């Protein structure tokens, strides 16, 4: 069973517009599809115009013990209360925009001039795209201050760097409280990024609504996939799947799940 529950558009950090992502997905005809931009659902309507069965979804940036944790959230209920989640996202988007202004101020104190208002204006025009440090890095490259984005991060923008400004993020527990309130489903994205901490996170928050784990991740080999399927089965969680496509050439949308796993996933998402 082909599914695609983790991909991105230009509304966050993807290279393709939401309507193009929808068209690409429609050509693949997955059993279930969701556009999961970071902290925004702005691209859903355009993607759904190309693939009407598209679910509303988002990749929500949370934190736990001072580290970022990405939680994939799916509108399984199709409930008007989803608007409550979008209100939370709006506060996160506003915080990201203000963060860019603060980073620009820190850069100014370091002798680096950068006007972020054109970045913010362009993001507003582009479906309300979510902004972040990569936008600052790209602007520094464009104006010739640095040669590469990596240089911008290594010199100023890395976590704890001279120009970095910490971003206030939702705690996982707070995020899952909203997820439960709107009748949505939540899955831990790319769990390998957390190493041995991943199973502990899943165990800690399973009862709070973290009911899935992205065991069928597009870049997993059979061994890595098997590891997270064992974790899912041990904790009674649903195995979700997605490519985490950002527009990479030669990479297709969608991942294959065994029929039994796929059937359980569709039931969990209210799509059986």
KEMARSE-807419 format. One line per 4 residues: number of its first residue (from 0); their letters; for each residue x, y, z of C-alpha. Coordinates in nm, 4 decimals. Example, Ala and Ser with C-alpha at 12.3 -4.5 7.8 and 13.67 -1.06 7.14 Angstrom:
// residues 2
0) AS) 1.2300/-0.4500/0.7800; 1.3670/-0.1060/0.7140
This chain:
// residues 272
0) XXXX) 0.0000/0.0000/0.0000; 0.1490/0.3323/-0.1087; 0.1132/0.6184/0.1413; 0.2589/0.9680/0.1693
4) XXXX) 0.2214/1.1314/0.5100; 0.5357/1.3447/0.5264; 0.6322/1.5930/0.2546; 0.6955/1.9639/0.2160
8) XXXX) 0.6227/2.2562/-0.0145; 0.7392/2.6145/-0.0546; 0.5117/2.7038/0.2376; 0.7972/2.5835/0.4570
12) XXXX) 1.1283/2.4452/0.3325; 1.0273/2.2529/0.0210; 1.1231/2.3387/-0.3361; 0.7848/2.2719/-0.5024
16) XXXX) 0.4664/2.4749/-0.4674; 0.1763/2.3114/-0.2815; -0.0233/2.2588/-0.6012; 0.2766/2.0921/-0.7650
20) XXXX) 0.3186/1.8605/-0.4664; -0.0501/1.7742/-0.4945; -0.0164/1.6978/-0.8664; 0.2898/1.4819/-0.8084
24) XXXX) 0.1077/1.2921/-0.5352; -0.2022/1.2467/-0.7527; 0.0146/1.0897/-1.0241; 0.1350/0.8336/-0.7697
28) XXXX) -0.2213/0.7639/-0.6408; -0.1365/0.6937/-0.2738; -0.3970/0.5365/-0.0474; -0.3604/0.8387/0.1813
32) XXXX) -0.1784/1.1692/0.1339; -0.0985/1.4708/0.3504; 0.1159/1.7788/0.2949; 0.3061/1.8328/0.6208
36) XXXX) 0.4789/2.1680/0.6064; 0.6588/2.2916/0.9158; 0.4222/2.4734/1.1526; 0.1760/2.5763/0.8817
40) XXXX) -0.1232/2.4394/0.6913; -0.1189/2.7254/0.4413; -0.0552/2.4942/0.1457; -0.3342/2.2467/0.2147
44) XXXX) -0.6019/2.4064/-0.0039; -0.3737/2.4245/-0.3074; -0.2557/2.0647/-0.2632; -0.6138/1.9456/-0.2132
48) XXXX) -0.7214/2.1173/-0.5350; -0.4962/1.8707/-0.7181; -0.5724/1.5764/-0.4885; -0.9120/1.6283/-0.3219
52) XXXX) -0.8633/1.3414/-0.0760; -0.5608/1.5142/0.0817; -0.5717/1.5266/0.4603; -0.5027/1.8444/0.6534
56) XXXX) -0.1772/1.7980/0.8395; 0.1289/1.9741/0.9771; 0.4770/1.8937/1.1029; 0.4727/2.0638/1.4394
60) XXXX) 0.7995/2.1811/1.5935; 0.8003/2.0974/1.9638; 1.0671/2.0682/2.2293; 1.1599/1.8304/2.5078
64) XXXX) 1.4544/1.8777/2.7424; 1.5785/2.1692/2.5333; 1.5844/1.9735/2.2062; 1.3629/2.0088/1.9011
68) XXXX) 1.1175/1.7258/1.8385; 0.9012/1.7132/1.5250; 0.5510/1.5730/1.5595; 0.3366/1.4964/1.2547
72) XXXX) -0.0270/1.5894/1.3206; -0.3170/1.4654/1.1043; -0.6754/1.5900/1.0925; -0.8354/1.2493/1.1316
76) XXXX) -1.1682/1.3864/1.2530; -1.2227/1.6491/0.9836; -1.3486/1.8593/1.2715; -1.3990/2.2390/1.2668
80) XXXX) -1.2011/2.2428/1.5919; -0.8871/2.2062/1.3773; -0.9052/2.5864/1.3649; -0.7908/2.5847/1.7285
84) XXXX) -0.4687/2.4143/1.6196; -0.4231/2.6647/1.3389; -0.4526/2.9435/1.5964; -0.1642/2.7872/1.7869
88) XXXX) 0.0331/2.7652/1.4620; -0.0303/3.1344/1.3971; 0.1407/3.2242/1.7235; 0.4365/3.0042/1.6281
92) XXXX) 0.4621/3.1693/1.2866; 0.4525/3.5151/1.4437; 0.7283/3.4119/1.6848; 0.9427/3.2915/1.3944
96) XXXX) 0.9032/3.6247/1.2145; 0.9976/3.8223/1.5225; 1.2954/3.5924/1.5734; 1.4334/3.6937/1.2323
100) XXXX) 1.4169/4.0589/1.3329; 1.6036/3.9830/1.6545; 1.8688/3.7855/1.4646; 1.9164/4.0824/1.2309
104) XXXX) 1.9691/4.3064/1.5344; 2.2336/4.0703/1.6710; 2.4055/4.0608/1.3338; 2.4088/4.4432/1.3277
108) XXXX) 2.5858/4.4443/1.6650; 2.8380/4.2047/1.5095; 2.8972/4.4446/1.2213; 2.6816/4.2622/0.9654
112) XXXX) 2.4058/4.4641/0.7989; 2.0958/4.2748/0.6806; 1.7440/4.4036/0.6182; 1.5012/4.1195/0.6958
116) XXXX) 1.1836/4.3048/0.5977; 1.2093/4.1997/0.2286; 1.2450/3.8382/0.3474; 0.9299/3.8667/0.5578
120) XXXX) 0.7367/4.0420/0.2799; 0.8319/3.7715/0.0284; 0.7264/3.4992/0.2720; 0.3870/3.6660/0.3157
124) XXXX) 0.3351/3.6709/-0.0619; 0.4390/3.3053/-0.0913; 0.1330/3.1469/0.0749; 0.2434/3.2829/0.4139
128) XXXX) 0.5591/3.0712/0.4053; 0.7200/2.9906/0.7404; 1.0550/3.1644/0.7841; 1.3667/3.0617/0.9718
132) XXXX) 1.7424/3.0867/0.9954; 1.7962/2.9348/0.6468; 1.6299/3.2469/0.5038; 1.8842/3.4637/0.6858
136) XXXX) 2.1678/3.2449/0.5584; 2.0415/3.2643/0.2000; 2.0136/3.6431/0.2214; 2.3703/3.6697/0.3527
140) XXXX) 2.4894/3.4652/0.0556; 2.2864/3.6772/-0.1879; 2.4408/4.0008/-0.0639; 2.7931/3.8551/-0.0704
144) XXXX) 2.8570/3.8588/0.3045; 2.9362/3.4857/0.3013; 3.0067/3.2364/0.0263; 2.7694/2.9628/0.1434
148) XXXX) 2.4790/2.9042/0.3796; 2.6974/2.6661/0.5778; 2.9427/2.9494/0.6361; 2.6627/3.1700/0.7695
152) XXXX) 2.5590/2.8999/1.0133; 2.9110/2.8135/1.1234; 3.0005/3.1800/1.1862; 2.6813/3.3215/1.3342
156) XXXX) 2.3576/3.1228/1.3071; 2.4250/2.7804/1.4600; 2.2471/2.6838/1.7819; 2.3948/2.9052/2.0501
160) XXXX) 2.5907/3.1025/1.7888; 2.6700/3.4760/1.8169; 2.3566/3.5791/1.6260; 2.1270/3.2917/1.7211
164) XXXX) 1.8056/3.3698/1.9059; 1.6346/3.0718/2.0718; 1.2857/3.0052/1.9387; 1.0132/2.9513/2.1959
168) XXXX) 0.8538/2.6199/2.1031; 0.5624/2.4192/2.2358; 0.6398/2.1420/2.4773; 0.5336/1.8009/2.3506
172) XXXX) 0.2799/1.7672/2.6302; 0.1204/2.1040/2.5492; 0.1114/2.0230/2.1781; -0.0541/1.6867/2.2382
176) XXXX) -0.3157/1.8508/2.4564; -0.4197/2.0569/2.1531; -0.4014/1.7477/1.9294; -0.6427/1.5599/2.1544
180) XXXX) -0.8763/1.8573/2.1798; -0.9201/1.8780/1.8014; -0.9585/1.5037/1.7478; -0.6321/1.4725/1.5544
184) XXXX) -0.3671/1.1997/1.5404; 0.0034/1.2484/1.6159; 0.3144/1.0560/1.5119; 0.6822/1.1047/1.5953
188) XXXX) 0.8646/1.2129/1.2770; 1.1992/1.0610/1.1674; 1.2584/0.8897/1.5044; 1.6184/0.7973/1.4172
192) XXXX) 1.7158/1.1581/1.4833; 1.6629/1.0943/1.8541; 1.8647/0.7738/1.8756; 1.8032/0.5782/2.1959
196) XXXX) 1.6017/0.8729/2.3223; 1.3308/0.8020/2.0638; 1.1750/0.4994/2.2347; 1.1764/0.6860/2.5662
200) XXXX) 0.9918/0.9803/2.4115; 0.7341/0.7474/2.2606; 0.6828/0.5604/2.5857; 0.6535/0.8842/2.7838
204) XXXX) 0.3949/1.0468/2.5573; 0.1993/0.7530/2.4101; -0.0808/0.7860/2.6656; -0.0941/1.1636/2.6000
208) XXXX) -0.1746/1.1111/2.2322; 0.1535/1.0323/2.0557; -0.0013/0.7273/1.8974; 0.2231/0.6766/1.5954
212) XXXX) 0.5859/0.6490/1.4945; 0.7240/0.7086/1.1454; 0.8717/0.3624/1.1010; 0.8367/0.3718/0.7201
216) XXXX) 1.0593/0.6727/0.6627; 1.1730/0.7289/0.3059; 1.5454/0.7042/0.3810; 1.5377/0.3985/0.6074
220) XXXX) 1.7043/0.0755/0.5100; 1.5341/-0.2504/0.6165; 1.7334/-0.2674/0.9393; 1.6378/0.0822/1.0548
224) XXXX) 1.2771/0.0232/0.9558; 1.2718/-0.3033/1.1487; 1.4050/-0.1319/1.4591; 1.1223/0.1210/1.4681
228) XXXX) 0.8576/-0.1354/1.3784; 0.9698/-0.3331/1.6831; 0.9378/-0.0197/1.8969; 0.5923/0.0497/1.7544
232) XXXX) 0.4735/-0.3043/1.8189; 0.6215/-0.3091/2.1673; 0.4354/0.0070/2.2653; 0.1164/-0.0638/2.0720
236) XXXX) 0.1693/0.2289/1.8347; 0.0698/0.2705/1.4697; 0.3488/0.2673/1.2102; 0.3180/0.5715/0.9836
240) XXXX) 0.5127/0.6455/0.6677; 0.6338/0.9204/0.4390; 0.9194/1.0225/0.2143; 1.0026/1.3570/0.3841
244) XXXX) 1.0242/1.4894/0.0282; 1.1480/1.8460/-0.0075; 1.1798/1.8428/-0.3861; 1.4976/1.6374/-0.4190
248) XXXX) 1.5609/1.5371/-0.7828; 1.5096/1.1697/-0.8506; 1.3116/1.1089/-0.5310; 0.9479/1.0077/-0.5616
252) XXXX) 0.6646/1.0800/-0.3261; 0.5313/0.7872/-0.1283; 0.6508/0.4838/0.0652; 0.5186/0.1290/0.0543
256) XXXX) 0.3622/-0.0360/0.3587; 0.2615/-0.4009/0.3910; -0.1148/-0.4302/0.3491; -0.1792/-0.5190/0.7133
260) XXXX) 0.0215/-0.2216/0.8377; -0.1489/0.0025/0.5848; -0.4959/-0.1134/0.6885; -0.4235/-0.0328/1.0519
264) XXXX) -0.2853/0.3076/0.9553; -0.5953/0.3955/0.7530; -0.8201/0.2900/1.0404; -0.6199/0.5066/1.2843
268) XXXX) -0.6548/0.8023/1.0489; -1.0287/0.7474/1.0028; -0.9788/0.6534/0.6376; -1.0657/0.2833/0.6510
